[in-house]
Amino acid sequence: MQAIWTREIAEYHGKFVDFDPLYVSPKPMQRPHPPLYFGGGPAAFPRIARFVGGWYAVSPSSDELAASAAQLRAVTGTESRITAAHVGPVTEEALRGYADSSAERVVFDLETMSETETLVRLDEYAALADSLGWSRATPAPTDESGPASGAGRPQHRIWRDIPPTPLGDFGDRITFKALTADVAQVLLVEIAAGTAIPNQDDPSEQEVHPMEQIDVILSGKIRYVVDGKELTLGPGEAIGIPGGVPHSAVTLEDTTMIEVFTPIPDFPTNEIRTLE
């Protein structure tokens, strides 16, 4: 879906989904695409971290949500968007704890009733939200000139307080700490010497993704091949790589860098192609 939403002509060949180049229109108005939410329990948390997504949590109480949110935070290394689907009693006492939770939204069931009964119940829920000091749900902006969903939520993070996350098959050879906004992501990345990116046996393999990428080297040394051209960077040097440009890299020393991506990375849909 990320490929279809973000690319003019999308193509994807994965384990469970496989399609040749196709064109889909119209594209979502939200940029770079609508926010992603994943259901499930702790088994889904690595997937949420991988896609920098939100969690749709089925929760019987705010106490149980708080415990699960702590588990999620330990996996993602940051505060994730959480929508809590409350399945317990819809009372002020039961819902008050959510006000202090990390949930950005709380939803609950509305049973099937007559039109008159439904309107009465909706008024009761509105009054309940007001008594708790909650804002009522509003649609996300759809004007291209407006902010994407969740815009304006300030995020204050201290790098040293965020646990490093291993990157996929690289394991501890590459770890990162991520801060994600609405249309961009910044990573603090540490890479062991001798690590080739992408992780391919053939050094001619090149990574291609739709995001614009900026790398700023803080320490160490890394050799890039970008669109067939080789260059080596050290501390204080930086490189910008436009979306769609083939590139690869290998660290010559243990390296620490800042990486910025926009739109938000969709690494699971990266393509790998060999230079001719």
N, C-alpha and C positions, 0 to 999 in steps of 0.2 A: 504493500500500500504506500509506503514512503516513496518508492520509486515512481509509482503512478502519480502521486500527488506532486512530486517535486521536479519531474523531468518532462520535457515536451514530448519526447518519444521514450517510452519506458521499455526495458527488457530485464528479465530476471530469471535466473536458473538456479533454483535451490533444491533442497532435499524434498520439501513437501509442496512447493509451488514452483511452477515452471511455465514461462510464457515468452514468446518471441516478441520482437519490437512491436509496440502498439501505441496508439494515440488515444487519449482519453480527455474529454472536455465536457463541461467546464472544470477548471481546477478549483480547489478550495480557496475561499477568500482569505482565510487565516494563513499567515506566513510563519514558517515555511510550510506548515500543514497543521491540521487540527491536533490538539494535544492527544497523546496516546495514553490510554489507561489499560491496566491489566488486572484481571481478577485472580483468584486463587490465594493460597496461603504462602508460607515461607518458601515453598519450592519455587514459587514464581518470582521471588525477590531478585535472584541473579539476572533474570530476564528484564526486570524493571530497571536494574542498574545498567544493563547492556544497551537498552534503548533509551535511557534517560527518560523513562515514562512515569506515569502516575499509577497509583494503586486504588482499585475499586474494592474496598474492604467490607465484607459482610460482618457486622459487629453486633453482638447482643448487648454490649455495654461500653461506656467510655473507658473503663478500667482495662478491659480486654484489648481495646484498640490501642491504648497507650503502651501496653506490653508488646504488641505486635509491631507498632510503629518503631519502637526501640530496636527490634530485630531488623526491620527494614533499613533503618539508619545505619546499623552496623555493616550491612552489606553494601549499600550505595555510597556511604561516606558523606552523605549530605541529607538535607531535608527534602523528602519527595512530596509531590502533590498527592493528597489522600482525599478521596470521597468515601465517606462512611455510610453504608447502607444499614441503618439501625433496624434491627428485627425484634427488639423488645417493646415494652409498653411505651406508647407515645405520650409521656407525661413530662411536666416541667422537671420533676425530680430526676427522672431517668435521663433526660437530655442535657441537664445543666453541665454535667461533666465534660461534654464535648466542647463547650466554650473554651476550656483550657487545654484542649487536645491539639494535636498538629493537623487535624482535619480542616481542609479548606471549605468543605461542603458536607452537609448531612442530609440524607434523603430517607424517607420512610414510606411504608405502604399506604395506599389509599384503597380501601376495599370497595367492591362494586356495590353501589347504592343507587337510589333514584336521583334524578337531577337535583331536586330540592335538598335531599339529605347530603348530597355531595357538596353543594355550595355552602351549606351550614358547616360541614366538616372542614372545608377549606378555610372558611373564616376563623374557625377555632384554631387551626394550625397557624394561620397568620398572626393571630393574637398571641399564640404561644411563642412564636419566633420573636415578636416584639417584646414580650416579657423577658426573654433571655438576652435581648440586645443584639439579636442576629439580624444581618441584612438579608433581605429576600433575594432569591436567585434572579439574575438578570442575564439576558442573552449575551454571548460574547460578541464584540464588535465585528462587523463584516465589511466595513469600509476599508479598502486597501490602504488608505492613508492613515488609518487608525492603528492603535497598538494591537498586537496579537493577544490571544487569550492569556490572562495572567500577568499582563504588562503592569509595571508599576509596583510589583512585589519586590521590595529591596531584599537583597541577600547579603548578609554579612558573615563571612567565613574567615577563620584563621587557619592557614594551611597546616600549621603544626598540629592542630586539633582534629584534622580529618585523616582517618586511617587510609594508607595507600591501598589501591585496588589492583591486583594483577590483571594484565591485559590478555585475555583469551589464552591461546595456545602458547604464548610467550612465557606464561607463568611469572615468576619473580624477576625474570630478565627485564621486563618492562612493567613498571607500576605507575599509576597516575592518581591524581586528586582532581576532581572536576567541580566546576561551578558553572551552572547552566542558567541562562536568562531566557528570554522569549525567542530570540532569533540567532543567538550565538552561544558558544561554549568555550570556556578557557580551561586549560588543563596544565597542571604542574606535573611534568613527566620525568621519571628517572629511568635510564636505560643502561644496562651493563655493557661493558666494552665487548666488541665483536658481535653485536646483535644486528642481524640483517632484517630490514623491513621493506617489503613484506617477507614473511618467514617462508621463503621458497628455496629449494635446492639450487635452482638455476638463477644466478645473479642477474640475468637479463630480464627476469620477470618484473613487471612494473605495476604499481598500484594506480588505479584510476577511480576517483570519486567525484561527486558533483559539488562538494563544498570548497569554498575558498579557504586556504590554510596559511597561517603565518606562524613560523617557528622562530623563537628568540632563544639563543644558546646562553645559558647562565654559566655553565662550567663544562669542561670536557672538550671533545672534538668529534665531529660527525661529517661523513662524506656523503653528499647527495648526488644522484643522477636525476636531473629534471629535464624532461623532453629530450633525452639523449645527451645532455650537457652535464659534465661533472664539475662539482665544486666542493671545497672543504671549508667548514665553518668552525670557529672557536668562540670563546667567551665574548659576549658583547655584540656578536654578529647575528643577523637575522635574514630570513628568506620568506618571500611571499609566493605561494603556488596557486595559480587560478584553478577553479573547478574544471575537471575534465582533462587536466594535463597529466600525462603519465609520469610517475616518479618513484624512486626508491631511495633507501639510505642504509648506511652501516656505520655503527659507532666505532671510532678508532680508540676512544678512551671511555671510561665511565662518564656518562653525560647527563646533565640536568638541563631541562629546557621548559619554556612556556610555549604552549601551542594554543592557537585561537582558531576556531572553525565557525563559519557561517555559510549556510544555515546549520542548524544543530546536526552533528554527525549521524549518518546512518551506516556505520561501518559494516553491519551484517550484510548490506547489499553492495559492498564494494565489488568492483570488477577487477580481475587481474588479466593483463594482456602482455604478450611478448612483443618487444620492439622488433620491427623488420630490419 
